Amino acid sequence: MPDRPVGPASPARLPRLAALATALPPHMTRQSEVRAQAERLFRDLLPSGGARLLGVFDSTGIETRHFCMPLDWYDAERSFGEMNACYVERALELAGEAAGRALARAGLSPADVDHLVFVSSTGVATPSLDARLANRMGFRGDFCRTPIWGLGCAGGAAGLARARDFALAHPRARVLLVAVELCSLTFQRRDVTVRNLVAASLFSDGAAAAVVVGAAVPPPPVNGRRPLELVAARSTLWPETLDIMGWEVDERGLHVVFSRDIPTFVRERVRASLEEFLAAQGLTLGTLDHVVAHPGGPKVLAAYAEALGLPPEGFRHAREVMRDAGNMSSPTCLFVLERALEAQDIGPGQTAVLAALGPGFSSEYVLLRGLAG
């Protein structure tokens, strides 16, 4: 990575989140419409009395979701190849939209990017989408790129942690993180398992992008949001938990693995892992100011509140993102962080943990600290 001169070093010692932006695809659909479609598609496939399973659509807290294609497009049975070709095209468009907004907010151009971290788990492409995005947006030929696949809902937090690592190692670096998922393109119209119905009731499409800069990069222009230091990060992989979340792959595509025990796991395991992370930074749950959590679903949010002893109000932004956009997998926690920044929740000197869970089974934590605006 080039270590080019950029002027006097910032007084900050740690990498900073310089800008954050999100993007949603154009096809906004009400949850009631998706439920009606599921009832129509699955009516003849559900076992006797199975129609009650569709009640899961009514308990998600979701009012609207956004999909990369019109709702009736999903009526037809499509091959894995057709779905994946759509993923490559539409994910690239949405990633470019989020990336362009984040760079503009940071006062940068694509040519300023030194490293691109690209997170996605809902399709496959080689050359990977980061290379295609670089060609489309006009990145320099000597920039570095790190595509990350397979982290699912934990990918946004993990991507921010990796961007922090690169900016910490290269204090003059400008790192762009992009997380994009088109969960709708993994919909399996002949799968009437409970896990597929739960996935169909929760997941949606979206993208987020963040600009992380090293300590020697001058502060970006004021963009109406308080800058954050990226203080520390931690990954946890729990052994013998591979069956909790992920994909099964066959000739029809990606089939969700989604355990009903995730809320129980959150209640039993998350507090200890978070407390260990905070203790290493001289903090406790009592001195931590904010938790910015990937919502997952209403039961997962309730489990977070119970496990951490926090009031439901502390997760209001997560519930609002779920209400307005559903669970978009990896970018979702960054949507929640964007709302916290817009609300100016994280004041100067205050701390927040960005938290997300994903396949492995794993957790990703990033400790943030507010700077003076």
N, C-alpha and C positions, 0 to 999 in steps of 0.2 A: 504494500500500500504506500503511495507516495506521501512523504512527510513534508509537504510544501509549506513555506512560510505564510502565515495568515495574520500577521500583526502581533501586538502584545497579547500575552496570555491573560485569560480571565482569572480573577481572584478565586474562582471556584476550584475546589480540589477534586471534585468528582464529576463524572459525566452528567449531563443534564438532558432532560426531555425538553427539546426546543419547540416542538409542535406536534399536534395530534389532529387527525381528521378521519372521518368515516364516510362511507358511501353505501347506498342501498340501491338495488336494482329497481326498474321502473314499475313492476307489476305488483302493486299493493293489493292484498286480498284480506277480507275479513275472515276471522276464525270460523264464523258460522258458515261461510261459503265453503271453506275447506272441509268442514265436518259433513256438509251435505254431499260434497263430491266423494268423500270416503265412504259414506253410507251407500251411495249409488254404485261405486266400484266394487265394494266388498260384500254387497247384499247377498249375492248368490254363493259366495265363498265361505261366509261365516257359518259355524256350526249352529245348530238349533239353540236359540237363546243367546247367541253370541252378539246380537245387536247391542246388548247392554255395554259391551266393551267400548263402543263408540262414545260412551259418556266421558272417556278420558279427555276428549276435546274440550269439554265444558269446565274442566278443573285445572287448566293450565295457567289461568290468569292472563292469557293472551287475547288481545282484541284484534290485532292486525299483524300480518306477516308480509314479507316482500320476497318474490320469486323472480328468477331470471327469465322465465318464460310465462306466457299467459296460463291461467289455471287449467283451461281446457286442453292445453298441449299435453298435460300429464295423463290425460284419459287413455291415450294410445300406448300399447306396449311397445317399448323401444329396446333395441339391443344395447349391450354395454358399450360397443363401439360408437353408436350414435349418441348416447348420453355423454360419453367422454369427449367426443368431438365438440359437443355443445359446451361442455365445461371449459375446454381450452379457449374457445372463442369468447364466451361470456365472462369467465373469470379474468381474462386479460383486460377486457374493457373495464370491469369494475375495479380491478387493482390499479389501473392507470388513473381512474377518476380519484380514488382515495390518495394515491401517491402524489398526484398533481396538487391536490388541495393542501396536503401536509407540507410539501416543499414551498408552496406559495406563502403559507403562514410563517414558515421559518425564514423567508426572504432568500431562498436558494433556488437554483435551477438544477435540472437533472445532471448537468455537467459538473456540479459541485459535489455529487455523491461519491464517496470513497468506498463504501461497502453497502451492499444490499442484502438484507436478511429477508427471505421470502418464505412464508409459512402457509401451507395448505395441505389438506388431507382428503379432499372429496373428488379427486380426479388425478390422472397421471399424464405426464408429458415429458418427453425428451427430444430436443432440448427443453429444459425445464422452463416454467413460466417466467422466472426471473430473467433469463436470457432473452426471451421474447419481449418482456417489458422494457429491457434495456435498449433493444433495437427500436421499439416503438417510440420511446421517450427521448432517446438521444443521449444516453450515458456515455462517459468517456470509455475508451477501449481498455484502460488499465485499472478499472475499478474491480473490487473483489466482490464475490457473490457467494452466499450460503443458502441454498434451498433446504428447507426443513419439512419433512413429510412424516405423518404418522402420529403426531402428538394430539390430534383432535382438539377437544375443548381447552386443553392446557397450552395450546400452541401460541396464543397471543401473549400470555405472560412469559412463556419460555423464550419467545422471539425477542421480547423487550429485554430479558435478562442477557441474551446473547449479544444484542446490540450494545448493551452496557459493557459487556466484557471487551468487545472490540474497541469501543471508545476509551475504555480504561487503559488498554494496552497501547493505544495510539491517540494521545491527547489532542492531536490536531485533526482527528478524523471526524467526518460527518457521515453518520450511518443512517440509512433509511430502512425501516422495518415495514413490511407489507404483509398483512394476514388477510386471506380471502377464502371463503368457503361457499360453495353452491350445494348445500345439503339437499335441496329439492331434487337434484339430479341423481341422487342415490335412492329415490323412492321406488319401492318394489310393489307393484300393483297386484301381484298374485300371492303375496306373503301376508297371511292373516294371523301371524303370531302376535302375542301381546306386545313384544318388544318393537315390532314394526309399526303397530298401531300407535304406541307411545311416541316413537320417533316421528311418525307422520303428524302427530298432534303438536309437536314441540319445535321441530327444526325448520330453519329458513335460510335465506341467503344474505350475505353482506360482506363488506370489506372495511378494513381500518389500516391506517398508515401512521407511523410515528417517525419523527426525526430526532435522533440522539446525537449529541455532539460531545466531543472531548473537552477537557478542562481548559485547553489552550485555544479553543475556538471562541471568538468574540460573541457576546450575547446576541441573539436574533432580535429583529425589530419587535416592539411591543405588539402582541396580537390579541390583547384582551384577556389573556389567561395567565395565571401565575406560573412562573417556571418552577420546575421540580428537579431536585437532585436525585439521581439514582444511586442510593446509598449501598445497597447490597442485594444479593439474590441467593436463592437456595432451591435446589431440586431434591425431591424425595421420591424414591421408587420402592414401593412396598412389595416384598417377595410373595410369590404364590398368589398373585391377584390378577393374573393375565386374563381371566374370564369375566372381569367386571365391565370392561368397555373396550370397544374396538370395531373392526370389520371382519366379516367372513366373506371370502371372494369366491364366486363361481362364474359360470358362463353368462349369467344374467347381470353380474356386476357386484356392487358392494352391498352387503347385508349387515345392518347394524347389530352390534353386540352391546346390550344395554341392560345391566342388572338392576332388578328392583331393590337390591340391597345397598345402593349408593347412599341414600340418606342415613342408613344405619352406620355405614362405614364412616361418613362424615362425623356423626356423633361420637364414634368410638376412637377415631384415629387422628382427626385433623387438629384438635386442640394441642395435643402433645407435640406434633411436628412443628406447629406454628410457634409454640412457646420455646422450643429449642432454638429456632431461628432467631426469635426476638432476643433471647438471652445472650446469644453470641454478639448482639449489637447493643447490649446494655439496656434493653427494654423489656417490658412485660406487657401482657394484655391490658393491664390497668393503666400503663403509661402510653400505650399506642393510641393515637387519636382517631384513626379511621381504618376500616376494612373495606376494600373495594373488591367485591367477589364476583366471579363468574356465576350467573344465577342458576344455570342448569335446568331448574324447574322449581315450582313452588315448594315441593317437599325438600329439595336440597337447600333452598334458602332458609326454610324453617329449621332444618338440621344445623346449619351454620349458626343461626341465632342461639339455638339451644346449647350447642357445643361450646360456643365462645362466651355465653352469658351476655349477649348483646341484645338491645331492644330491636324490634322489627323495623323501627324508623331508620336505623343505621343501614338498612339495605334498601332504602326507598328507590335509589337510582337503578339498582339491579332489577327491582320489580317493574319500574317504568320501562326499562329497555325490553324486558320480557313482554310487557303489555303491548308495546308499540311495534316490536320487531321480532319477537320470538327468540329462540336459541339459535344463533348463527355459528356455533362452535367457536373456533379459535379467535375471531375478532370480537366476540361478545364482551369480554372483560374490558377491552379497550373502548367500546361504546359506553360502558359503565363509567370508566375513568373520564371519558370526555364529558359526561354529564356532571361528574364531581368537579371538574375544572370549570365548566361553565357556571356552576353555582358558587364558585370561589370557596368551596368547602375546606380545602387544605390550605390553611393560613401559614404565614411565615413561621418557620421553625416547627410546624406540626408534621407529624409522621403518618404515613398510610402504608398499608400492605395491599398490593395487587395480588389476588389469589385465584388460582384456577386448578381444577382437577382434570386428569385425562387418562388415556390408555396407559397401561403398564402394570398396575394402576399407580398413578403418580400425582404429585402436587408440584406446583410451581409458585414461588413467592418472590415478589420484588418489593423491597423497602424503598419508599419514596419520602422526600422531605421538602416541604415548601420553602421557597426562597422569597425574598422581598421582591415585589413586582417592579 
